[in-house]
């Protein structure tokens, strides 16, 4: 259940980035209103009074467009017994 809600929220946030809102102005369904509330509460998007539309915060943008996986370095691990012997 949580994964479907998260997937719907990410899709809705992608729509915010394109159109400025999660749904058309005529859509006042409870699920849309709840997702708007969650996104504003969790600081994923904010309302811009001058532009009269929502915009994504950096946190919301990171959720919509995840960064590439970071490269990592594998460090050798030596046990204490190995260090004493060598």
C-alpha positions as CSV (number, residue, x, y, z in Angstrom):
1,X,0.0,0.0,0.0
2,X,2.8,2.4,1.0
3,X,4.7,1.8,-2.3
4,X,1.6,2.6,-4.4
5,X,1.0,5.8,-2.5
6,X,4.7,6.8,-2.9
7,X,4.6,6.0,-6.6
8,X,1.4,8.1,-7.0
9,X,3.0,11.0,-5.0
10,X,6.1,11.0,-7.2
11,X,4.0,10.9,-10.4
12,X,1.9,13.8,-9.0
13,X,5.1,15.8,-8.1
14,X,6.4,15.2,-11.7
15,X,3.1,16.8,-12.9
16,X,3.7,19.8,-10.5
17,X,7.1,20.3,-12.1
18,X,5.5,20.3,-15.6
19,X,2.1,22.1,-15.0
20,X,2.3,23.8,-11.6
21,X,-0.3,21.6,-9.9
22,X,-1.0,17.9,-9.3
23,X,-4.3,17.9,-11.1
24,X,-6.5,20.2,-13.2
25,X,-8.2,23.0,-11.3
26,X,-11.5,21.2,-11.7
27,X,-10.3,18.1,-9.9
28,X,-11.2,18.4,-6.2
29,X,-11.1,14.7,-5.3
30,X,-10.2,13.8,-1.7
31,X,-7.1,11.9,-2.8
32,X,-5.8,14.9,-4.7
33,X,-6.4,17.2,-1.8
34,X,-4.7,14.7,0.6
35,X,-1.6,14.4,-1.7
36,X,-1.4,18.2,-1.9
37,X,-1.5,18.4,1.9
38,X,1.1,15.7,2.3
39,X,3.5,17.3,-0.2
40,X,3.2,20.8,1.4
41,X,3.5,19.3,4.9
42,X,6.6,17.3,4.0
43,X,8.1,20.4,2.3
44,X,8.1,18.8,-1.2
45,X,6.3,21.7,-2.8
46,X,5.2,25.2,-2.0
47,X,2.7,27.7,-3.3
48,X,4.0,30.8,-5.2
49,X,1.5,33.7,-4.7
50,X,2.9,35.8,-7.5
51,X,2.9,33.0,-10.1
52,X,-0.3,31.4,-8.6
53,X,1.0,27.9,-8.9
54,X,2.9,25.3,-6.9
55,X,6.6,24.8,-7.3
56,X,8.9,22.0,-6.1
57,X,11.3,22.5,-3.4
58,X,14.8,21.0,-3.7
59,X,13.6,18.1,-1.6
60,X,10.7,17.5,-4.0
61,X,12.9,17.8,-7.0
62,X,15.3,15.2,-5.5
63,X,12.4,12.8,-5.1
64,X,11.2,13.3,-8.7
65,X,14.7,13.2,-10.3
66,X,16.9,11.0,-8.2
67,X,20.6,11.5,-8.7
68,X,22.8,8.9,-10.3
69,X,24.2,6.3,-8.0
70,X,27.4,7.5,-6.3
71,X,30.6,5.7,-7.1
72,X,32.1,4.0,-4.2
73,X,35.5,2.6,-3.2
74,X,35.9,-0.8,-1.7
75,X,38.3,-0.7,1.2
76,X,40.2,-3.8,2.4
77,X,39.2,-5.1,5.8
78,X,41.8,-6.9,7.9
79,X,41.0,-8.7,11.1
80,X,43.1,-8.2,14.2
81,X,44.5,-11.7,14.0
82,X,45.6,-11.1,10.4
83,X,47.4,-7.9,11.4
84,X,49.3,-9.6,14.1
85,X,50.4,-12.5,11.9
86,X,51.5,-10.2,9.0
